[in-house]
Amino acid sequence: MSHDASTLEHTIRRIADNEEIRDVLIRYAMAIDARDWRLLHDVFTADGVANYGELAGVHEGPDAVGQACHQALSGLDSSQHLITNITIRHDGDDSASTVCYFHAQHYLVDSRGGNTYVVAGTYRDRLTRTVTGWRIAYRTLETTWTDGDSSVFELAQARLAEREADD
């Protein structure tokens, strides 16, 4: 194979890897907004960690991440997590680091007003290539700013507890 063909093949593989990595980051947001906790197995490695800091602590494995997200989000009426400004740095053929911004809107219908809480910040991720594709091995959430009524989470958790008690 000529040098040019080898360089072209490497470039094409890197472009494909970057697209798959972007897809994993976006799949995370879609999974939690759809409350599809099983989809997190297509986002995190089996021992992948999500470090949500003061917002929700540290959780290891897709099931634990899903449980933490379930507790935080399932009592809400809706949420929307947007991922943007994705940068990718490859640390070899099978590992990469990403930084991306997120904007997470949380909504709860409540007669007292103050129905929304917005969290904006940065996700810093380490990803690894697995036999099933790129997955997050370690995610850190860094909050930049918040706006609105953070008590929507307490109300949402109380509603979730009521629903689960009725089941």
N, C-alpha and C positions, 0 to 999 in steps of 0.2 A: 504494500500500500504506500502510495506517495505521501510526502509530508502534507501536501495540501488536502488530500483526501482524509488523512488522519485528523487534521485540524478541523475540517468541516464536520466530521463525525463527532468529535468532541463538542463542538459548538452546538450541534443539533441536540445531542444528549443533554447538555446543560440547559438549553431552552426548554426541552421537555421536562426535565427535573424541576425547573423553576415554575412551570405551569402546574405541575402536580403539587408542589409545595404550596402555591397560592390556593389551590383547590382545598387542601387540607385545612388551611387557616379559615377559609370561608365556610367549609363544611362544619367546623366547630360552631360558628355563629348560627348557622341554619339549624343544627341539631338542637341547640339549647332553646332557640325561639320556637321550634316545632315541638319541644318537649320530647324529642326522640333520643332518649338516653342511650339506647343500644348503638346508635350511630357514632357515639364517642369511641367505640372500639375501632372505628375506621379513622379516628383522629389521633388517638394516643397509643403509644406502645403499651404492652401489657403491664409494664411497671412505670408507665409515664406519670409524671407529677404535675399537678396544677397548684401553683402557689398564688393564692388570691390575697395574700397579706392580711391586713386588718379587716377587709371586707368579709372573708369567709375561710381564712386559714389555708392549710396545706393538705392536699389529698393525693393519695397514690393509687394509680390504676384507674382505668376507665369507669369501673363500677362506682368507685368512691367519688370520682369527679362527678359522675352522673347523679349520685345521691346528694351531693352538696348542691348541685345546680337545681335538682328537684326541690330540695328544701327551700332554696332561695326564690325560685321562680314559679313553681307550679300553682301557688295561691294567687298569683297576679292574674289580671284579665288578659294582659299581653305584654310582650317585650319585643324589642327590635335591637339587635346588635349589628352594627356596621363595622366592617374592617376596611382600612384604607392605608395608603402610603406604605406599602409593603416593600421592605428591602431584604435581600437575601444575600448571604455570604456563605460560600461553600468552604468547608473545612476539610475537604477531601472528596472522594467519589461517593461516600456513603454517609456523610454528616454535613449538616448546614446549620446556620444560625439565622434567625429572622428578627426583625423589629417591625412592628406595624402599630398604627393607631387604631383605637376602637372608640366607638360612641354608642353607649348602651342606654336605651330608653326603657323605662319600666312604668307600666300603667296599671292602675287599680281603680275601678269604679267605686267611688265612696261619696256619700252625701255630705261629708264634712268639708270637702274641697281638698286641694293639695294632692291631686291624684297621680302626679308624676314625680319620678326621680330619675335624673340623668347622671350617668357616670361616664367620664371621658378619660382616656389615658393611653397607655402603651402596653402592648404585649411583647415580651422578649422571650423567644423560643429557641430551644435546641431541638433539632430534628435529626432523625436517623432513617436511613433506607432499610426497610424490612422486606421480607419475602412477599409481603402483600402491598408494598409501596411505602412512600414516605409517611412517617408518623411523628408526632410531637413526643419527645422524651422528657422535656422539662419546659414548663410554661411559667413565666412570672408576670403577674399583672401589676402595673404601676399606675396608680390613680393620679391624674393631672388636675382635674377639677370635678366638682359635683354641683348639681343644681336641683332644687325642688325639695320634696318632703321624703326624707329617708325612712320615715315611719311606715311607708307603704309596704316595706318588707315585713315589719312586725305584724301588720294587719293581714298581709298575704299568708304569713306562716300560721296565724290563728285560723284563717279560713281553711287552709290546707288541713290543719289538725282536725277541724270540725268535719270536713269531708271524709277524712280517713277514719274518724271515729264512727261515722254513719255507715261506712262500708263493711 
